[in-house]
């Protein structure tokens, strides 16, 4: 099944009915269970009920792991007749790091090319500037180790939608209500009833950076717990405030009095502390595993005289950077190989380290200290249990 019915002998809907007639609610006359396997693109990744099926096999690894969650959501659904469903992904394990590094380089070069001609983004409506790939990469690497957390979270703790879906929602809201949104005063607030959470999500800004903080509240709308209870992860904050036009609007009377100021003070303090951590270069240094330190020390003590110094330095820079778990296991095998020793082992290590395609750690720029009153409140949204 692809996106164009005109190119297929069997229509998309007929293929769905013939594959999962019960869960797809096929009409009489089209409800024969005709197919055991359905091969499709992401055209069926959303909005289709296929829970009659028990297995999903991903023949690719999307750059955004949320795509896998969306695909699996076709069968891992309420109403499934199966006690267990099986989610399979075929990984290019030997080349995964190279592919992930390629994606990062492509994004960086696209951003550089756009900036060189004075364009914020080469694609109309797309995200501007350099894109953060860290979370996506970590999710993919966890999947490779067969960590099912991404799916067990029901889609993700990070987000129920992909970044592009959030942007599409925002574009639609701006198209429908741009004047009203732009006219909103700073520090404006509202509220809604949904889910089980209770608290307030604050959007704040410092210079050109935006921060989201969800501050949990008790039944009296006082800040609950200590600073570590505050949620700062972007995707999780977005998921907390996801809503529909029909979501009930509720603003607790306690917030109309003075509790909102206590909650904002907690969010403001959390943002300030996070900012100040990045003002100290010592806090930005990578955390190295003991194995990496030992391998780097060995390489320095046994530097091969016939290898260019630049190549040795490159290998050391990569070694003295954080490594994913899979590559760390490989490094341990290389380093603890008793078949080699001295300069021979160093030469072998240099080749293997550089073959991984891992990038050396680049220290991010430190921030200038700020005062608490430089953290400006943009808006807030109260969340009450429904």
PEJO-V803291 format. One line per field, one symbol per residue. ss: DSSP state (H for helix, E for strand, L for the rest). phi: phi as a letter, one per 20 degrees, with the letter a starting at -180 (. if undefined). burial: I if it has 16 or more other ideal C-beta (glycine too) atoms within 10 Angstrom, else O. A space follows every 10 residues. Layout:
ss = ???
phi = ???
burial = ???
This chain:
ss = LLLLHHHLLL LHHHHHHHHL LLLLLLLLLL LLLLLLLLLL LHHHLLLLLL LLLLEEEELL LLLLLHHHHH HHLLLLLLLL LLLLLEEEEL LLHHHHHHHH HHHHHHHHHH HHHHHHLLLL LLLLLLLLLL LLLHHHHHHH HHHHLLLLHH HHLLLLLLLL LLHHHHHHHH HHHHHHHHHH HHHLLLLEEE EEELLLLLEE EEEEEELLEE EEEEEEELLL LLELLLHHHL ELLHHHHHHH LLLLLLLLEL LLHHHHHLHH HHHHHHHHHH HHHHHHHLLL HHHHLLLLLH HHHHHHHHHH HLLLLLLLHH HHHHHHHHHL LLLLHHHHHH HHHHHLLLLL LHHHHHHHHH HHHHHLLLLL LLLLLLLLLL LHHHLEEEEE EEEELL
phi = .cecffedfd fgffffffec fffelffgnc dfeececcdb effdfcmcec ffedccdeec dfgdffffff ffffdecfnf fdfcdcddce eegfcgffff ffffffffff ffffffdmdf bfdgnefemf eedgfgffff ffffemeegg effmpqffae cfgfffffff fffffecgff ffffffmfbb abdamdfcrc eddccclddd cdbddfcefe megdmegfef edfgffffff dgbdgegfec dgffffecff ffffffffff ffffffgeed gffdffeefg ffffffffff fcfffedgff ffffffffge cfdfgfffff fffffefffc blfffffffg ffffffmfef fdffffeegc egfeedfeab ceddfe
burial = IOOOOOOOOO OIOIIIIIII IOIIOIOOOO OOOOIOOOOI OOOIIOOIII IIIOOIOIOO IIOOIIIIII IIIIIIOOOI OOOOIOIOIO OOOOOIIOOI IOIIOOIOOI IOOIOOOOOO OOOOOOOOOO OOIOOIIOII IIIIOOOOOI IOOOIIOIII IIIOOIOOOO OOOOOOOOOO OOOOOOOOIO IIOIOOIIII IIIIOOOOOO IIIIIIIOOO IOIIOOOOOI IOOIIOIIII IOOOOOOOOO OIOIIOOOII OOIIOIIIII IIOOIOOOOO OOOOOOOOOO IIOOIIOIIO OOOIOOOOOO OIOOIIIIIO OOIIOOIOOI IOOOIOOOOO OOOOIIIIII OIIOOIOIOO OOOOOOIOOO OOOOIOIOOI IIIIOO
